[in-house]
Amino acid sequence: MDKKSIITGVVIGLVSNAVGLFIVCLFTAKMSERSGGVTAVLEAAISEDFIGKLISLGAILNLICFFYFIRKKKDGHAGGILIATILIAVGTFIIKL
């Protein structure tokens, strides 16, 4: 595993988590019929202290990316995604404190 593939995996992991968070917020906005859309859901999540749960749900896309890279035998990328997932978990834990 070289450093470049690990860094690429970390970036892919962070981006896929951001995309997953957007999808979860979009789905939540559609289900609750909030007028503000994604931004209203994010503001409500911050004010009502459930942003950590949304971030954790957004990390599900990391699982898909991780298994994709394992299947393609790109262990460096998969390791980077694992590192990004751990960083997200630590960040979520800090938010909950």
N, C-alpha and C positions, 0 to 999 in steps of 0.2 A: 504494500500500500504506500503510495507516495502522497506527499503533502497536498499536491494540487487536487487530486481526486477527493481527498478528505474535505478540503475547503469547499470544493464544488458540492459535495454532499451536504455540508452544513448549510450552504446558501440555498440549495434545493429544499432542504428540510424547513428552513425558516420561511421561504416563499410559499411552500405548500401548506404550512400552518396558517399563514396569513390568508391564503385563498380559502382554506377550510373554515377559518373564522368568518370570512365574508359570506360563505355559503350558509353557515349556521345562522348568522345574523339575518341574512336574506330570508331564509326559511322561517325563522322566528317572526320576522316582520310580517310575512305573508299570513302566518297562522294567527297572529294576534291582531292583524289588520291595523297596525300603527301607521299613522299618516306620514311620519317622518322617514320611514324606511329603515335602512341599515344604521344610519346615524342615531335615530331615535332609540333603536334597540341598544346600541353601544352606550349611549348616555344613560339609559335606564339601567343597564347592567353595571355601570360604574356607580351610579347613585344607590342602587339597591344591593350592591356588593355580591353580584354573581358573575362578574367578568371572568373569574378564574374557571368557572364551569364552561363558559363559552370557549375560552382558549383551549381547554382540555378537549372539548368536542372537535375543535378545529384541527387538533393534532391527529385525528383519525386518518387524514390524507397521508401523513408521514408513514403510517403502517403500510399503506398501499405502495408508496414509493420504495420503502425499505424492501418489501418482498419482491418488487419488480427488479431492483438492482441485485438482490441475492440470486434471483432466477437467471439474470444475465451474467452472473459471475463477476460483478463489479463490486468487490468487497470494500474498496476504498470509499466509493460513493455511499454504500450502505452504512459503513462506519460513520461517515459524516452525518448522515441522517439520524443515526442513533445518538450522536453527540448533540445535534440540534434538538432532538426530542428530550434529552436529559436537561439541556439548558432551559427549554420551555417548562419542563416540570419544576425545576428549581425556581424559575421566575414566577410560576403560578403559586408555588409554596410561599415565596416571599410576599406576594400580593395578599395571600390569605392571612398573613401575620398582621 
